[in-house]
Amino acid sequence: MATTSEVTLSTFTHTGDLELAFEHCPAGSDSQSPHIMFCGGFHSAMQGAKAQALKAHCLDRGWHFTRFDYRGHGQSGGAPADFTLIDGLEDALAVFDKYNLPSVLIGSSMGAWLATLAALQRPTKVKALLLLAAAPDFLSELMVPKLSVGDIWDLSQGNVINVPNNYDEPFQIKQALIDSGQQLSLLHSDTLKALSCPVRMLHGSHDNDVPFDLAIRMMDKLPENHDAALTLLHGADHRLSDETSLATIYTHLDALVAHIT
């Protein structure tokens, strides 16, 4: 079994000279152990509390665990303002393909959107999805409606605008980010009809960043009789990193791994 001290941050070159930062914790000599890959949220980094907690849980179980930073995020290269959803999906698939293991993908917020898209592109390798505070189509559903007329004009002229962030400095975005969200829409397309793996979704009832209505609408887009469930956590916020929420995440993750193995 790997230990925290045996794993160090790595980088690899992706799309030209761009370097992506990632961490892969191998499950010792047992190549048949489950592989868990974590996809973080918009402008989140893999050193966040939830990713750290999931890493510790997976190492304790003797599972492979992988986490990474999208370009323009955390310790990866690239300018934050240049990031698009298409970039994020390419980055997630690039990290996933390095190990090519049957996997459970955990996606948080925007990462839930991207993990789902990755599962659609790797249907034989992604065995299950655990989606935390899922934010499908959050750009068109939540961000764009709050933009001012001036913001929309600046974006149309190719300028960078600042969008408020409840946790840190404002986000810098360009029109390309908004456009990429429309191209990869889950709520306004039939894309999810092709999803085949089990889906478990957890959402906080006090999530003031992404209303659980988006998770319900995403569930409604899945095929009839799909193996999917949405659990609402009373009083939990968007981060789902409190002890009660983490314990619930572990329970669902353990059950998913048992289900697919």
RAHU-V255038 format. One record per residue. N is the residue number from 1. RES is the residue in one letter. OMEGA is omega in whole degrees, 0 to 359 (none if undefined). Layout:
N & RES & OMEGA
N & RES & OMEGA
//
This chain:
1 & M & 178
2 & A & 174
3 & T & 182
4 & T & 184
5 & S & 182
6 & E & 186
7 & V & 180
8 & T & 179
9 & L & 179
10 & S & 174
11 & T & 170
12 & F & 183
13 & T & 186
14 & H & 180
15 & T & 181
16 & G & 181
17 & D & 180
18 & L & 178
19 & E & 175
20 & L & 177
21 & A & 179
22 & F & 175
23 & E & 177
24 & H & 180
25 & C & 182
26 & P & 181
27 & A & 179
28 & G & 183
29 & S & 185
30 & D & 181
31 & S & 180
32 & Q & 178
33 & S & 179
34 & P & 176
35 & H & 179
36 & I & 177
37 & M & 183
38 & F & 176
39 & C & 185
40 & G & 183
41 & G & 181
42 & F & 182
43 & H & 169
44 & S & 180
45 & A & 184
46 & M & 177
47 & Q & 180
48 & G & 187
49 & A & 183
50 & K & 178
51 & A & 178
52 & Q & 181
53 & A & 179
54 & L & 177
55 & K & 181
56 & A & 180
57 & H & 182
58 & C & 177
59 & L & 178
60 & D & 180
61 & R & 182
62 & G & 181
63 & W & 168
64 & H & 177
65 & F & 180
66 & T & 173
67 & R & 186
68 & F & 173
69 & D & 173
70 & Y & 173
71 & R & 183
72 & G & 180
73 & H & 172
74 & G & 185
75 & Q & 177
76 & S & 179
77 & G & 178
78 & G & 180
79 & A & 180
80 & P & 183
81 & A & 182
82 & D & 185
83 & F & 173
84 & T & 178
85 & L & 178
86 & I & 175
87 & D & 182
88 & G & 178
89 & L & 177
90 & E & 180
91 & D & 179
92 & A & 180
93 & L & 179
94 & A & 178
95 & V & 180
96 & F & 184
97 & D & 177
98 & K & 185
99 & Y & 171
100 & N & 182
101 & L & 170
102 & P & 195
103 & S & 162
104 & V & 177
105 & L & 174
106 & I & 179
107 & G & 180
108 & S & 177
109 & S & 176
110 & M & 180
111 & G & 175
112 & A & 175
113 & W & 183
114 & L & 178
115 & A & 178
116 & T & 177
117 & L & 178
118 & A & 178
119 & A & 178
120 & L & 181
121 & Q & 179
122 & R & 189
123 & P & 181
124 & T & 183
125 & K & 178
126 & V & 187
127 & K & 180
128 & A & 177
129 & L & 171
130 & L & 189
131 & L & 186
132 & L & 181
133 & A & 187
134 & A & 182
135 & A & 178
136 & P & 176
137 & D & 183
138 & F & 181
139 & L & 181
140 & S & 184
141 & E & 188
142 & L & 186
143 & M & 185
144 & V & 180
145 & P & 181
146 & K & 181
147 & L & 176
148 & S & 176
149 & V & 178
150 & G & 177
151 & D & 182
152 & I & 178
153 & W & 180
154 & D & 179
155 & L & 182
156 & S & 179
157 & Q & 178
158 & G & 181
159 & N & 174
160 & V & 175
161 & I & 177
162 & N & 179
163 & V & 181
164 & P & 180
165 & N & 183
166 & N & 188
167 & Y & 188
168 & D & 177
169 & E & 180
170 & P & 174
171 & F & 170
172 & Q & 182
173 & I & 174
174 & K & 180
175 & Q & 181
176 & A & 178
177 & L & 179
178 & I & 181
179 & D & 181
180 & S & 178
181 & G & 178
182 & Q & 180
183 & Q & 184
184 & L & 184
185 & S & 173
186 & L & 185
187 & L & 183
188 & H & 178
189 & S & 176
190 & D & 183
191 & T & 186
192 & L & 178
193 & K & 182
194 & A & 182
195 & L & 185
196 & S & 186
197 & C & 175
198 & P & 181
199 & V & 172
200 & R & 182
201 & M & 176
202 & L & 182
203 & H & 179
204 & G & 179
205 & S & 178
206 & H & 177
207 & D & 181
208 & N & 180
209 & D & 181
210 & V & 181
211 & P & 182
212 & F & 174
213 & D & 179
214 & L & 179
215 & A & 178
216 & I & 180
217 & R & 177
218 & M & 178
219 & M & 182
220 & D & 180
221 & K & 180
222 & L & 179
223 & P & 177
224 & E & 179
225 & N & 178
226 & H & 178
227 & D & 184
228 & A & 178
229 & A & 176
230 & L & 178
231 & T & 178
232 & L & 182
233 & L & 185
234 & H & 175
235 & G & 183
236 & A & 179
237 & D & 187
238 & H & 187
239 & R & 181
240 & L & 182
241 & S & 174
242 & D & 186
243 & E & 181
244 & T & 179
245 & S & 180
246 & L & 179
247 & A & 178
248 & T & 177
249 & I & 180
250 & Y & 181
251 & T & 180
252 & H & 178
253 & L & 179
254 & D & 180
255 & A & 178
256 & L & 180
257 & V & 178
258 & A & 182
259 & H & 186
260 & I & 181
261 & T & none
//
